[in-house]
Amino acid sequence: MYFLGIDFGTSGARGCVIDTEGAVVAEDARDFGNLDEYERASIWREALWDLVAALPPAIRSQLSDIALDGTSGTVLACDEELSPRHPPLLYNDDRAVDEAALIARTATPGHPAAAVTSGLAKVLWLKKRLGLTGARLYLNQADWLSGLLTGRVGMTDYHNALKMGLDLDELKWPNWVEYLADVDYLPVPVAPGARLAAVSRPRARYLGVNTACMVHAGTTDSIAAFLAAGVTQSGDAVTSLGSTLVLKLLSDVRVESSEHGVYSHWFGDRWLAGGASNAGGAVLRQFFDDRQLAALSEKFDPGIASPLDYLPLPRAGERFPVNDPQLAPRLSPRPADDAEFLHGLLESLARIEARGYGLLAELGATAVRRVETAGGGAKNPVWTSIRQRLLGVPVTRAAHTQAAYGAALLARDGQQRFAANTP
């Protein structure tokens, strides 16, 4: 019996299959490359089919459960056959300025749906342009992908639903969301890991998987990375160092601040407090490839602070630890020595991380006591040393650094994955 998790990130998709003991038995990945916005949905669909169909036949025939994660706040407007009616709007799309202002005037104060990059802001922007009959469903990326597998549409998980306006006290759409968006066009919120439906028979035959294979409600990519790290104690945190910098802290207290881009996700009897910066690996990739990053990192001492003070954003706009869609990058002065420049970039990214965890504590969240690291940046020990110096707590690489592994755990354990994380 096997369990498949599929992670859809910014630059690619990754699949991970585990057995009942949690051992990895198969992994695979697909790189998206540089996508035109009109190619996004079709490339995502192809990556989904490829990752499943490429599994060895012996695994596909015994595949028991599947769960997917996607980028939080990535929204698709679809018809009832799941055909997109507009190119998907990505997690960092910030065009819905007027819609975000309307949400801020209407929503519960401080709700993350009031951010210009929120899922709900994108829904309102799309509805304004497509009209009442232009689309019948507005789905998060993970919802859409799960629907492709089951043939059933219209459900989302609590984690992806948060930025669409989910009421965390009632775990349903509040009246103000219905007033703004009409919930008949929105998916029904269910617990992450909840059983949705079996893979549709035509799809199961096409992919060669067990016809009883069950698809579960998914989660966001950063929460899947948190699950993969396997932390269970309040004060444990996971920093995902991917294209962006994402912080998740297991807290006994729910904290929120729209001013700072701070929000908390439902996590059983506790909360996942944190935020997502636009800074991260995408900025490093503008200047260096993997080989250069590894070689240059060996040329400076991570125990010595860099005097360079950058704001390493890929373009204007930041979400956390300050929520400012107009905030401009600062990547100068650039020294002639590339190693010195990289030192400044890594140090500046670590300062954002340290400020983020400090802000969570100021807002009342459980103080961070240790940090596990996920994502591609977890492989850089020099960056880890810089981060530990600035954070002042132990920083280690998670045993499992890929969000796909966390999604596989969700497929195996279902809703119990969250019940197991109670104090």
Secondary structure, 3 states (H helix, E strand, C coil): CEEEEEEECCCEEEEEEECCCCCEEEEEEEECCCCCCCCHHHHHHHHHHHHHHCCCHHHHCCEEEEEEEECCCCEEEECCCCCECCCCECCCCCCCHHHHHHHHHHCCCCCHHHCCCCHHHHHHHHHHHHCCCCCCEEEEHHHHHHHHHHCCCCEEEHHHHHHHCCECCCCECCHHHHHHHCHHHCCEEECCCCEEEECCHHHHHHHCCCCCCEEEEEEEHHHHHHHHHCCCCCCEEEEEECCCEEEEEEECCCCCECCCCEEEEEECCEEEEEEEECCCHHHHHCCCCHHHHHHHHCCCCCCCCCCCCCECCCCCCECCCCCECCCCCECCCCCCCHHHHHHHHHHHHHHHHHHHHHHHHHCCCCCCCEEEEECHHHHCHHHHHHHHHHHCCCEEECCCCCHHHHHHHHHHHCCHHHHCCCC
